[in-house]
Amino acid sequence: MLVKMALRNLGRNRRRTVITLISISFGLMLALIFTGIGDSMYAKLIDGAAGLGWGHVSVMPPEYIDFPSLNKSLTSADTVLETVRSDPDITHAVARIVGEGMLSTARESVGIGFAAIDPEAESPKTLLLLEHISDGELFAADDHAGVVVGRKTADSLGVSIGDRVVFTCTDRNGEIVSSLGWVRGIYQTGSDQVDRFLILLPMQKIQSLVGFEPNEVTFVAGISRNAWRVGRALARLEQKDSLAEYEVNPWNLTAPDMAGVITLDRLFNYLFQVIVFLLVAAGILNTILMSVLERNREFGVMLALGMSPGRLFRLVVTEALWLSVFGILSGLIITAPIHHWLHTKGWNISSMIGETDIAGVIYDPRIYSDLRLISLLVIISAAFVIILLAGIYPAWRAGRTVPVESLKHIG
């Protein structure tokens, strides 16, 4: 009976009800679309940070992340690689040696960071730079003198494919060591920071240059199949006996700048959603309260005929319940085509921005929406609760109606 009465009451002033439903739908649509865009962007940024070398999870010597040095290394890379690859959420695992040094020609020199890699184990899925090689190619497995540099580094040194360069760094004992190399490839990501700083070198060459054994590396990077499942992989790897002497770190510790950007952006996204829902709640409160005040005499009659204040309270709450149901359903309906377009085609904003990097991490300038199920459920639940709460005060006012006072105005 209360359900039918609530539906009938909402239909009395259809214009006001429709306006309220539109406000609920629009607010829900904004929350879902912005959250979907955020989920997609955060996942891409996490993948981008992982693809620049450290992976979604990384196994490294104790305290290496705070005090990096070639004195600290993994001495059993094969065992660590096998352990990381065995995790169900890890699709790829690669070993790397990283450090800093100097790259020079007869005329110029620049400071660089280097990553020594095994070209046979790498692909664009494990190392994002390989997608952006614009000139030449990655050095072969038997090429111990190959070097891949960024476009900014190449321009600073005035080198091109086939030119000779000298790589200098300190070995594990602190001694300065140098080696000749030839430029095999030049990459261009669009990120000034990346293109100017990072170079790629052959693993075996660096191992012998800095005094590492053949099975010794700086760290092992694991690439997850899903950026949101890194926590599960991390928890499992931390329990492995074969990794007990090492540290297993997630991407947010190896890329703290990016983690900070994501945290701050997510905070502002939540704040925006709170403001939207508060505005929607204010509109709903006004709608239901006006409806209650307009029906004051009607409520007096109902109470005089025997309806209890509690039942009257539940009637108004039921009206708010129906508003939330219809508002959420209409919000999902208008959100669906927008989300589908953003999910499948995306919105290219490259003409509106400059460099395609955030905190040194390369990202795709096309905006997509990739709403996670947990985000969808949380937003719908929050909208449902807020709408119901907005109906509590008007329902309380209705339940406190004094029949004698309200009936005085019947004429």
N, C-alpha and C positions, 0 to 999 in steps of 0.2 A: 504493500500500500504506500509506504513512504517513497519507494522508487518512482511509482507512477505520479504521485503528487509532486515530487521534485522535478520530474521531466515536464509536467504541465506548468509548473511555476516558471521554469526557464523559458518556456515558449510564450509566456505572457508578453514579455518585452523582447521580441526577437532581435531588434536592432542592437540593443545593449548586449544581448547574449552573443551575437555574431561578432561585435567589436571586441568583446572579451576573448572569444575563441581565437580571433585573428592575432591579438596581442600574445596569447599563450603560444600559438603556432609560430609566430615570428621569433619570439624569444627562444623557443626550443630549437628552431632551425639555426639561429645564430650560434647557440651553444654547441650543437652537433657539428656544424660545418667547421667552426673554428677549432674544435677539439680534433676533428678528423684531419684537418690540415696540420695541426700541431703534432699529432701522432705520426703522420707521414714524414713531416720535416725532421722530427727528432730521430726517427729511425734512420733516415738518410744521413743525417749528421753523424750519428753513432757509427754507421757503416763507413762513412767517409773517414772518420777518425781512425777506425780499425784498419781501413785500407791504406793508410799512410805509413803503416809499418808495425804498429804495436798489436794489432788484432783486437778482437773483442775481449779476449782473456790472454794474459801473457805469463809465462813461467820464467822467473828470473832469480838470480842469486839474492840472498837476504840483504835488505837495505839498499839494493841497487837503485831503486826508484828515487830514493832520497840522496844517495851519493854515488852517481854513476861513474864507473871506472873500468878500464880494461883489466884491472887486477881482479875483478869479480866476474865469474863466468860459470856456465853450466858445463860440467866435464863429461856428461853422458847424454849428449844431444839425442842420439837414436832412441834411447829408452824414454826420454821425455816426449819426443815426437810420437812414439807409439802410444803412450798413455793418453796424451791429449787427443789424438785421432780416434781413440776408442770411445770417447764420450758421444752419446747419441745426438746431442745438440751441436756438435762441432763437425763441420764439413771439411775443413782444411786445417793443416798445421804445418808451419814452416819455421826453419831455424834462421837466425840472423845475427850479425855482428854489427853494432852501431857505435859511433863515436864522432869525434870532431877532428878536423885537420885543416889543411890548406891545399888548394889546387892552384897551380901556377904554370905560366908559359915563360918564354924568354923575356917578355916585356911586362906582364901583369901577374898579379896573384890575388886570390880572394879566399876568405875563410868560408868553410863549408862544413856541413854535417854529412856523414856518409852512412850508407846501409850496405853491408856486404850480403849478397844473396846467392842462392843456388838457382841459376836460370831454369833448370829442368823442373824444379819444384814450384816455381812461381807462375802465376797467371793473373789476369786483371781482377779475378775474384779475391786474390790474396794481397795484391799490391796495385793500388789504384793508378799509380803513375804509368803502368804499362799500357793503359788505355789511351794515354795522352802523348805517346812518342810520335812526334810530327816529322822528324827527320831521322833517317837511319833506322836502326833496330836494336833490340837488346842483344848484348854479347852472348856468344854461344857458350856451352858448357866447357869446352876445351880452350876457350879464349881467356887466358889469365891476365891479359893486358887491356881488356876492354873497359870503357868508362861511359856511363850515361849521365848527362848533365841537364840541368834545366835551361830554358831559353835565356833567362836573365843572366845566369852564370856564363853561358856561351857568349852572350853579347859583351859582358864585362871583360872576359878574357880575349875576345876577338877570335874565337875558334869556331870551326865547323867540322863536319864529319871527316874523319881521317886525320885530323891534326893531333900533334903530340902534346901531352900535358904531363906535369910532374905532381904526384900526390905525396903529401908529407903529413905525418902524424907522429904521435909518441906511442911506443910499444908498451907492453904490460909492465916493463921495468922502468918506464919513464924516459927511455932513450929515444932520440929523434931518428925516425926512419923515413926513407923516401923510396919511391918506385915510379918508373916510367909507365905511361898508359897512353892509349889512343882513343879518341872520341868515336864511339860506335853509334851512339844515338843521342838525340836531343828531344826532351819532352817539353810540352807547354800546357799547363793546366789552367792558366788564367789567374792563378793566385801568385801575386808578386812574392810573397814570403816563401812559398814552396819552390817556385821556379828559380829563386835566387840562392837557396840554401842547400837543398838536398841533392846528393849525387849517389849513383848506384855503382857498386864495384863487385868483382867476382869473389865468392866466398873463399875459395882455396888460396887466392892471392893474399887476401887480408889475413887469413889464418897464419900463413908462413911469415908475413911481414911483421905482425905484432907478437909472434911467439906462441900462438895457440896450437894445440894438438888438432889432428884431423876431425875428432869428434867433440871439439870444444867450441862453444858459441856464447854470445852474450845473453840471448833469451830465445824462447820458442813462443811464437804467436799462434793463437787459435782463432779461427774464423767461425762464428756461429751462423746457423741457418736462419736465425731470427734474432734481431737485436733485442727483443723483449724477453728472450729466454736465456740471456747471458747469466743471470743470477742463478738459475738452476744448474747450468754447466759449472759455474764457479764453485757452488756448494759441493758438487760431486768431486771435482778435481782436488779440492782442498782436503778431501778424505783419503786420497790415494797415497799409499805407503811409498810408492816410487817417487813421489814429489814432496815427501816430508821435509827434506833438507832445503827446499826452495820456497819462494813466495809465489803465490798465484794471485795476480792482480787483475781487476776488471778494467774496462776501457776508461771509466771515469777517473781512475787514479793515474793512468798513463797519459790521458788527455784532459787534465784538470781545467784548462781554459774553456774547452768545449763543454765540459760538464757544468761549469758555472753559467755559461750562456744558456744552456738548455734549462737549468733550474730557474734562472731569472725569467726567461720567456714563459715557462710553464706557470710561474707564480703570477705574472701579469695576465695570462690567459684565464687562470682561475678567478682572479680579481674581476676581470671583465665579465665573466659568467655570473659571478655573485651580483654585480651591479645590474645586469640584465634581468636576472630572476627577481631581484628586489623590486625593480620597476614593474615587472609583470605582476608580482604579488600585490603591490600597491594598487594596481588597476583592478585586480580581482577583489581585493578587500573593499574598494570603493563600490564596485558593481553589486556585490552581495549585501553590503551595508545599506546601500540605497534601496535595494529590493526589500530588505527587512523593514526599513523605516516607512516605506510606502505601504506595507502590509500590516502596519501596527494594529489597525482596527480589526483586520481579518484574524490576526493572531489572538486578539482579545476574545473574539467570538469563539474560536477554536478552544481556547482555554476554558471559557465559560461553559462550553458544551462537554467538557470532561477530558480534553487532551492534556496530558501531563507536560510540565515544562521540559522534562527530559526528552520526551518524544518530539516536542517542537524543536529542541536543540538538534536532535538527530536528523530532523527534516532538513534544516538549513545546511548541516554538514553534508547530507546526501546530495544537495544541490551543488555544493562545492566539489563533491566526488565526481558527479557527472560532468561538471565543467572540466575537471582535470582529465577525465577519460577522453572526452571529445576533443579537448585542446591538444592532448598528446598525440592522439590518432591523426588529427589534421596536420599537426607539426611534422609527424613522420612522413605523411603523404607529400607535403610540399618540399621536404628535405630530400626525399629519395632521388628525384631527377637531378638535382644540383649535385648531390654526392656522387651519383653515377657518372656524371660528366667529368667532375674533378678526379674521380678515381680512375677512369679509363683514358681520358684525353689530357687532363691537366690544363693549367693556365700558365703560359710562358711569360714570365716577367723579366726576362733578360734585358729588355729595352729600358726597364725602369731602374736597373741597378748597375753598379760598376763591376767590381771584382766579384768573381764567383767563389768566394771563400768567406768563412766565418771562423774567427780565432785560428786561422791557419789551416782550416779543414775545407777541402773542396766540396761543393755541393751543386746539385742540379738546380738551375734557376727556374725550372718548371714546378709550379705548385700542384700538388696532388692531395687528395683526401683519402686517408686510410684509417677509418674509424675502427678502433678495436672494440671487441664485444664488451669488455669490462667497462670501457669508457661510455658506451651506449647505455648499458644497464645503470651505471652510476648517475648519468645525466637524467634519464627517465625517472629513476627513483627520487632524485633530488627535486625534480619538477613536480612530481606527484605529491611529495610531502609538503613542499612550499605552498602549493595551491590549497591543499587541505588545511594547513595552518592558517592561511589567509581567511578561511571561512570560520575559524574558531570564534573570533570576537563577535562577528555578526550573529552567529548561532547563540552565543552566550547572551547577547542583547535580546534576541528573540525569546529565549527561555525565561528572561526576567520581566517579560511584559506583564503589566498589572491589568487584569481584565476590566476592573471597575473604571480605571482611568481611561483605557482605550475606548470603552463602550460609551463614555460621555460624549464622544465626538461623533457618534452615529446620528445622523439626522435625516 
